[in-house]
């Protein structure tokens, strides 16, 4: 699967992927901010088809320039290339269903876009690792989608500022000036693409946060190499989304859930845990290997 659209940096416009000649563009991962700290920008780059949500002090032109300086021509950035809410005709049929229909396919296959190249992580604003850094639901490392936004070839933090947290040096024991800064660098070192590892993935997703609860389930299909991928329905119940995932995932994953999960399911099928079970109870408490 290839993305529907791509950001052409040379022309500074969003174009259909098939016109670019580049079926595997480099992907950009970014941090979200609270709704009160971001703005919707209308731009001719995507034909004014939807507003682009960005931090209030971020600049899309600077992102374009930095990616060009890295020698890139085509990149994928979700707010630019994935149809967003709030288009001028969203409330008029048939346009009211256009985003919903596109997201059925585009959202659960996002993980493929990040898979093949080094991922460029652009936070959009200066990075400040404060004591409450990891308490925010908008923190990049806490986001459920971040798990699939790390490719096989790792990642590169872009927009690094001098004397920032990424420039700090550890002591001889590997510790930094503060505990939160030590944790920050440890998390960066531990970031890797989790694939084929059923219980590692479930445990990581249990700790992550998402704006829409069903996003956690949607984000696992590509990472666990499901034979088929269930369509994404943003208003679907967690029970239905989990059932759709189970019905389409591979026999290897089903075998792990059947033979290794330490207790029977508590919502319908006994051979398979419910989504509520795997989210409420840490798998580290059980031997699942």
C-alpha positions in Angstrom: 0.0 0.0 0.0 1.2 3.5 -0.8 0.0 6.8 0.6 -2.8 8.7 -1.3 -0.9 12.0 -1.4 2.7 13.3 -1.0 4.2 16.7 -0.3 6.3 17.8 -3.3 8.9 20.0 -1.6 10.3 21.4 -4.8 6.9 22.7 -5.9 5.7 23.1 -2.3 2.4 21.5 -3.0 0.5 18.3 -2.2 0.1 16.0 -5.2 -1.3 12.5 -5.8 1.3 9.9 -5.1 1.1 8.4 -8.6 2.2 11.7 -10.2 5.4 11.8 -8.2 7.2 8.7 -9.3 8.2 8.1 -5.7 6.0 5.4 -4.1 7.9 5.4 -0.8 8.3 9.0 0.3 10.3 9.9 3.4 7.9 10.4 6.4 7.9 13.1 9.0 6.8 12.3 12.6 5.7 15.2 14.7 4.4 16.1 18.2 0.9 17.3 18.9 0.1 20.1 21.2 -3.0 20.9 23.1 -5.9 22.3 21.1 -5.5 25.7 22.8 -1.9 25.9 21.6 -2.5 25.1 17.9 -4.1 26.9 15.0 -5.7 25.8 11.7 -3.8 27.2 8.7 -5.5 27.4 5.3 -2.9 27.0 2.5 -2.9 26.8 -1.3 -0.4 24.0 -0.9 -3.2 21.5 -0.5 -5.7 23.4 -2.6 -7.5 24.8 0.4 -9.2 21.5 0.7 -8.7 21.3 4.5 -7.1 23.3 7.3 -3.7 22.2 8.5 -3.5 22.1 12.3 0.0 23.2 13.6 1.4 24.7 16.8 0.8 28.4 17.0 4.5 29.2 16.9 5.4 26.7 14.1 6.1 27.5 10.5 5.4 25.0 7.7 7.8 26.9 5.4 10.7 26.2 7.8 9.9 22.5 7.8 10.0 22.6 4.0 13.3 24.3 3.9 14.9 22.0 6.5 13.7 18.9 4.5 15.1 20.4 1.3 18.4 21.0 3.0 18.5 17.3 3.8 18.3 16.5 0.1 14.7 15.3 0.1 12.1 16.0 -2.6 9.0 14.1 -1.6 7.9 13.7 2.0 4.7 12.6 3.8 3.4 14.7 6.7 0.0 13.6 8.0 -1.6 17.0 8.5 -0.6 17.9 4.9 -1.3 14.7 3.1 -4.1 13.1 5.1 -7.4 14.8 4.7 -8.3 16.6 7.9 -11.5 17.7 9.5 -13.0 21.1 8.8 -12.9 21.3 5.0 -15.1 24.0 3.4 -17.6 21.5 2.1 -17.4 18.9 4.8 -21.1 19.4 5.7 -22.3 19.0 2.1 -22.9 15.6 0.5 -21.0 13.8 -1.1 -18.1 15.7 0.4 -19.3 15.1 4.0 -18.3 11.4 3.6 -15.1 12.0 1.6 -12.8 12.2 4.7 -14.6 9.3 6.4 -14.2 7.1 3.3 -10.5 8.0 2.8 -9.7 7.4 6.5 -11.1 3.8 6.3 -8.0 2.9 4.3 -5.5 5.7 4.9 -5.4 5.7 8.7 -4.7 1.9 9.4 -2.0 1.8 6.7 0.0 4.8 8.0 2.5 2.5 9.6 3.7 1.3 6.1 4.7 4.9 5.2 7.2 5.1 8.1 8.6 1.6 7.5 11.3 1.8 4.9 13.4 5.0 5.5 14.8 6.8 8.4 12.0 8.9 10.0 12.5 12.6 10.4 11.0 13.7 13.7 10.1 17.4 13.6 8.5 18.7 16.8 7.6 22.1 15.3 8.8 24.1 18.3 11.8 24.3 20.7 12.1 21.2 22.9 11.9 21.8 26.6 12.2 18.8 28.9 10.6 20.0 32.1 9.7 18.0 35.2 6.1 17.4 33.9 7.2 16.6 30.3 6.0 13.0 30.4 2.7 13.9 32.1 1.3 15.5 29.0 -0.9 13.4 26.7 0.6 15.4 23.8 4.1 14.3 24.6 5.6 12.7 21.4 6.9 9.6 23.2 3.5 9.0 24.9 1.5 9.0 21.6 0.1 5.7 20.4 0.9 6.6 16.8 4.6 7.1 17.6 5.0 3.3 17.9 4.4 2.9 14.2 6.3 6.1 13.3 9.7 4.6 13.9 11.0 2.9 10.8 13.5 0.0 10.3 16.2 2.6 9.9 15.5 4.5 13.0 14.8 8.2 13.3 16.5 11.6 13.2 15.4 14.5 15.4 15.2 17.7 13.3 15.1 21.3 14.2 17.6 20.8 17.1 18.4 24.1 18.9 21.9 24.8 20.4 22.2 24.1 24.1 18.9 22.2 24.1 18.2 18.9 25.8 19.6 16.9 22.9 23.0 18.6 23.3 23.4 17.7 26.9 26.1 15.2 27.9 25.8 12.4 30.5 28.2 11.7 33.3 30.4 8.6 33.2 27.5 6.6 34.6 25.1 7.6 31.8 23.1 10.0 33.9 22.1 13.5 33.1 21.6 16.6 35.2 18.0 15.7 36.1 16.1 12.5 36.4 13.6 13.6 33.8 16.4 14.3 31.3 17.9 10.9 32.0 14.5 9.3 31.3 14.1 11.3 28.2 17.4 10.1 26.7 16.7 6.5 27.8 13.4 6.6 25.9 15.1 7.9 22.8 17.7 5.1 23.0 14.9 2.5 23.5 12.8 3.6 20.6 12.6 0.9 18.0 10.1 -0.5 15.6 8.2 -3.3 17.3 7.0 -5.9 14.9 5.7 -9.4 15.2 5.9 -9.2 19.0 2.4 -9.6 20.2 2.7 -9.0 23.9 5.4 -6.3 23.7 3.0 -4.4 21.4 0.0 -4.9 23.6 2.0 -3.7 26.6 3.4 -0.7 24.9 -0.1 0.3 23.6 -1.5 -0.1 27.1 0.9 2.7 28.3 0.3 5.0 25.3 -2.4 7.6 24.9 -4.5 8.5 21.9 -7.1 11.2 21.1 -9.5 8.5 19.8 -9.4 5.3 21.8 -9.8 3.1 18.7 -6.6 4.5 17.3 -4.6 2.2 19.6 -6.2 -0.9 17.9 -5.9 0.6 14.4 -2.2 1.2 14.9 -1.4 -2.4 15.6 -2.5 -4.1 12.4 0.5 -3.1 10.3 3.0 -3.6 13.2 1.7 -7.1 13.8 1.7 -7.9 10.1 -2.0 -8.8 9.9 -2.9 -10.6 6.7 -5.8 -8.3 6.3 -6.4 -4.9 7.8 -9.8 -3.9 9.2 -11.2 -0.6 7.9 -10.9 2.4 10.3 -14.1 3.7 11.8 -13.5 6.6 14.1 -16.8 6.2 15.9 -16.6 2.4 16.2 -16.8 1.0 19.7 -13.7 -0.5 21.2 -15.3 -3.9 21.4 -16.2 -3.9 17.7 -12.8 -2.5 16.7 -11.0 -5.3 18.7 -13.3 -7.9 17.2 -12.5 -6.7 13.7 -8.8 -6.8 14.5 -9.0 -10.4 15.8 -11.0 -11.5 12.8 -8.3 -10.2 10.4 -5.0 -10.8 12.2 -2.6 -13.6 11.5 -2.6 -17.1 12.9 0.6 -16.4 14.8 -1.0 -13.6 16.8 -4.1 -15.6 17.4 -1.9 -18.5 18.6 -0.1 -16.2 21.1 -3.4 -15.0 22.5 -4.8 -18.5 22.8 -1.8 -20.3 24.1 0.1 -17.7 26.1 -2.4 -15.2 27.5 -2.6 -16.2 31.2 -6.4 -16.0 31.7 -9.6 -16.6 29.8 -11.4 -13.8 28.0 -14.1 -12.0 30.0 -16.2 -10.7 27.1 -17.7 -13.4 24.9 -14.9 -15.7 23.6 -13.0 -17.4 26.3 -10.0 -18.3 24.1 -9.1 -14.6 23.5 -8.8 -11.7 26.0 -11.0 -8.7 25.6 -9.5 -5.3 24.7 -10.4 -4.2 28.2 -8.4 -7.0 29.7 -5.2 -6.2 27.8 -5.5 -2.5 28.6 -6.3 -2.7 32.3 -3.8 -5.3 33.4 0.0 -5.1 32.8 1.3 -8.0 30.8 4.6 -7.7 32.7 2.8 -9.3 35.6 2.5 -12.5 33.7 4.9 -14.8 31.9 3.9 -14.5 28.3 6.9 -15.9 26.5 
